[in-house]
Structures are given as C-alpha cells and as structure tokens.
C-alpha cells in the first residue's frame, strides 16, 4: 500500500481498531495488521505520534494497566465519546469519497 494512503487514513484506522476494546500500542499495530490481512503494517515512528495526537485532541484517553515485559505498566488507549463521534464523521466522509470514486468507474 502507498504510505501516503495509510498516513491519510491513519486516524480512521486507529479509531476503528479501538472502537471494540482498549489496547496498548503494540497490540493496536497487531490488530490493524491482522484485521487488514497485512495491509496496515504500522511502524512505531508513525503509530505512537498518531496515538499521542489523537489523545491530545481528546479522541482517545489512556490508562496504565498490567506490567509489560520491561516491568513498566502498559499504556492502554481507549476511545472517548468525542472519538466515537469523530469516527462516525470520518466513516461518513470515507463512504462519500469511496462512492464518488466508484462513480468514476
């Protein structure tokens, strides 16, 4: 996949993954990769800044949970109500874009 396409849809992808359950960073990346049949393969350099940005925007919140292998608590990301509303909007925008693109065929 073209990296620009991934970057342009990163918020939608991350919010969608977190819609079902709270996850920590590595599991978010694994879940996105698994659910997309390997198409969405994030690097730490793009994943964590995006998660931080979404948290700063109030779309996600975090909580520390069980200890990781390094002995530190894992930071879990949870979608907020504002994040759910943003996800609904982003999905509608995506559907409109996809339908317009399909209309060009």
MITI-275580 format. One record per residue (C-alpha): y, x, z; residue in three letters. Coordinates in pm, whole numbers, plus 50000, padded with zeros to 5 digits. Example, Ala and Ser with C-alpha at 12.3 -4.5 7.8 and 13.67 -1.06 7.14 Angstrom:
2
495505123050780ALA 498945136750714SER 
! end
This chain:
105
500005000050000UNK 503515011349925UNK 505055023850254UNK 508305005350175UNK 506424972250168UNK 504904980050506UNK 508264990050654UNK 509964959150516UNK 507434936250680UNK 506724955450999UNK 508394930451233UNK 506424901551083UNK 503164921151109UNK 503714932151470UNK 504824897851591UNK 501834882151418UNK 499404906351584UNK 500944899851925UNK 501024862151880UNK 497424858952006UNK 497484882652302UNK 499314911052471UNK 498174945552356UNK 499114981952410UNK 500305003852124UNK 497035019152007UNK 495284985152018UNK 498154969451821UNK 497614995251547UNK 493834989851555UNK 494174952151543UNK 496604953251249UNK 494294976651060UNK 491164956151134UNK 492724922351055UNK 494214935350729UNK 490954951750615UNK 492534986150650UNK 495714978650455UNK 498074980550755UNK 497505015450895UNK 500425024751120UNK 501485059251226UNK 502885064551575UNK 506185075051419UNK 506745040351279UNK 504865018751531UNK 506495028751859UNK 510105028751735UNK 509504993751591UNK 508004981451918UNK 510964996052108UNK 513434979751867UNK 511704945751898UNK 511754949352278UNK 515464958252275UNK 516094927452059UNK 514324905052313UNK 511464895952079UNK 508944914552293UNK 508664923352658UNK 506434948852827UNK 504334951753137UNK 502304980253276UNK 498614972853320UNK 495404993053366UNK 495405030653360UNK 494815048553034UNK 492745080052986UNK 495735100953092UNK 495905083053429UNK 499165065353346UNK 499495027553320UNK 499245013752969UNK 502354995752844UNK 501354961752706UNK 503624943552462UNK 503994905652493UNK 505794882752252UNK 508654863052408UNK 509744827552324UNK 512584843052123UNK 509964864051946UNK 507884833151867UNK 510944816251718UNK 511684847451513UNK 508064848151395UNK 508344812151276UNK 511514820851084UNK 510014852450934UNK 506904833650823UNK 509044807150653UNK 511054834450478UNK 507844851650368UNK 506394819050236UNK 509574811850040UNK 509524847149892UNK 505804845249806UNK 506214811149644UNK 509164823649436UNK 507174854049328UNK 504214832049236UNK 506614810649029UNK 507364840948814UNK 503744842848703UNK 
! end
